[in-house]
Every structure is written in C-alpha cells, then in structure tokens.
Amino acid sequence: MKQNIQELLAAKDELVVKGEIIDAAEKYFAPNIKTIDFDGTVTEGKKATMEKLESFVGSIQKVNEITLIHGHGVAQDNISFSEFIFSFEMKDGSKNYWHEIVHCQWENGQIIEEQYFKGL
C-alpha cells in the first residue's frame, strides 16, 4: 500500500511545530537523506545530517516561535512543501528569525532530500 505523502507531511510538520525537530528528522529522514541549506551547503547521510541538526538544536537557548504558515504543508506525488516561521534566541546571545520554505522529496514513506529556501 502506497503511503499518503500528505498525511506523512502533516505528521512531520506537527512534530516540528511542537519543537520536536530531532524526533521529526529521526522518524522521517531516510538513511540516504541529503539536505541542502540556504547557502548551498549539502549534507549527505542520516548520521551526518542528525549530528548537524543536533548541534544546531543544542545551540538554541529559547524558542520564540515555530509557526506553520497556512496551517499545513502541500504534497503531490513524492514532493512536498511546507512554509514556516522560526524564531530562536541562541546560547551565544544571537537571535535567528527565518521565514523558510522546506522542499522534500519522499521515497517509501521517508524523506530522501530536503532543501531549505528563504521566504520573503
């Protein structure tokens, strides 16, 4: 039975909105995940991706906001898009605010590629 990407996306995005970013990645990233950051930096493989994500999340002092724009992402075939606002205060005293579009390519119920774009 083919898994419904819209349902998987909704479950993933719900975890992210609750601040459970590590759990979402652990559950939905495939072993061969490839992520592409705003600046073009590519991270390949689940181990490297999880280490990078855990380092980032560990540097957050306070979460001010994680909002899923429009209340849901959009999926068709094996591609999905979600639009978020992220606002964090970091342990180094800096503040991060992102309007981010997350593009995912899915295969067998897991994400094999996730790319991040800056929103306006």
QUIURMO-V535808 format. One record per residue. N is the residue number from 1. RES is the residue in one small letter. OMEGA is omega in degrees with one decimal (none if undefined). NEAR is the number of other C-alpha atoms within 8 Angstrom. Layout:
# QUIURMO-V535808
((N & RES & OMEGA & NEAR) (N & RES & OMEGA & NEAR))
This chain:
# QUIURMO-V535808
((1 & m & 179.0 & 2) (2 & k & -179.4 & 4) (3 & q & -179.4 & 7) (4 & n & -177.4 & 6) (5 & i & 179.3 & 14) (6 & q & 178.8 & 11) (7 & e & 177.6 & 7) (8 & l & 179.0 & 10) (9 & l & 179.8 & 12) (10 & a & 179.5 & 10) (11 & a & 178.2 & 8) (12 & k & -177.9 & 10) (13 & d & 177.8 & 13) (14 & e & 176.8 & 8) (15 & l & -179.7 & 12) (16 & v & -179.3 & 11) (17 & v & 178.5 & 10) (18 & k & 179.9 & 7) (19 & g & -178.6 & 8) (20 & e & -174.1 & 9) (21 & i & 179.1 & 9) (22 & i & 179.9 & 10) (23 & d & 179.4 & 8) (24 & a & -180.0 & 13) (25 & a & -179.4 & 9) (26 & e & -176.2 & 8) (27 & k & -169.5 & 6) (28 & y & 177.9 & 10) (29 & f & 175.9 & 13) (30 & a & 177.7 & 9) (31 & p & -178.5 & 8) (32 & n & -179.2 & 9) (33 & i & 173.2 & 14) (34 & k & 176.1 & 13) (35 & t & -179.3 & 12) (36 & i & -178.2 & 13) (37 & d & 177.7 & 10) (38 & f & -173.3 & 9) (39 & d & 179.2 & 5) (40 & g & 178.3 & 6) (41 & t & -179.4 & 7) (42 & v & 173.7 & 8) (43 & t & -176.6 & 9) (44 & e & 177.9 & 10) (45 & g & -175.3 & 10) (46 & k & -178.3 & 12) (47 & k & -179.6 & 7) (48 & a & -179.6 & 9) (49 & t & -179.8 & 13) (50 & m & 177.7 & 11) (51 & e & 179.6 & 8) (52 & k & -179.3 & 8) (53 & l & 179.4 & 9) (54 & e & 177.0 & 9) (55 & s & 179.4 & 8) (56 & f & -178.3 & 8) (57 & v & 178.3 & 9) (58 & g & -179.8 & 6) (59 & s & 179.9 & 9) (60 & i & 175.6 & 11) (61 & q & -175.3 & 8) (62 & k & 173.7 & 7) (63 & v & 177.4 & 10) (64 & n & -176.6 & 8) (65 & e & 163.8 & 8) (66 & i & -176.5 & 13) (67 & t & 172.8 & 8) (68 & l & -177.8 & 13) (69 & i & -179.6 & 9) (70 & h & 176.0 & 6) (71 & g & 178.9 & 5) (72 & h & 172.4 & 9) (73 & g & -179.0 & 14) (74 & v & 179.3 & 9) (75 & a & 173.5 & 11) (76 & q & -175.8 & 8) (77 & d & -178.9 & 5) (78 & n & -178.4 & 9) (79 & i & 175.0 & 11) (80 & s & 176.0 & 16) (81 & f & 172.6 & 11) (82 & s & -178.5 & 13) (83 & e & -175.5 & 12) (84 & f & 162.0 & 13) (85 & i & 175.3 & 13) (86 & f & 175.2 & 13) (87 & s & -177.4 & 12) (88 & f & 165.5 & 13) (89 & e & -173.9 & 13) (90 & m & -179.6 & 12) (91 & k & 178.9 & 8) (92 & d & 178.6 & 5) (93 & g & 179.8 & 6) (94 & s & 177.5 & 7) (95 & k & 177.3 & 8) (96 & n & 175.7 & 9) (97 & y & 179.1 & 8) (98 & w & 162.8 & 10) (99 & h & -168.2 & 11) (100 & e & 171.8 & 12) (101 & i & -178.4 & 12) (102 & v & 179.0 & 13) (103 & h & -179.3 & 12) (104 & c & 169.9 & 12) (105 & q & -174.6 & 11) (106 & w & 173.9 & 13) (107 & e & 179.4 & 8) (108 & n & 176.0 & 6) (109 & g & 177.9 & 9) (110 & q & -178.9 & 9) (111 & i & 177.6 & 13) (112 & i & 175.4 & 14) (113 & e & 177.0 & 11) (114 & e & -179.4 & 13) (115 & q & -175.8 & 11) (116 & y & 178.9 & 12) (117 & f & 175.0 & 10) (118 & k & 173.4 & 9) (119 & g & -180.0 & 7) (120 & l & none & 3))
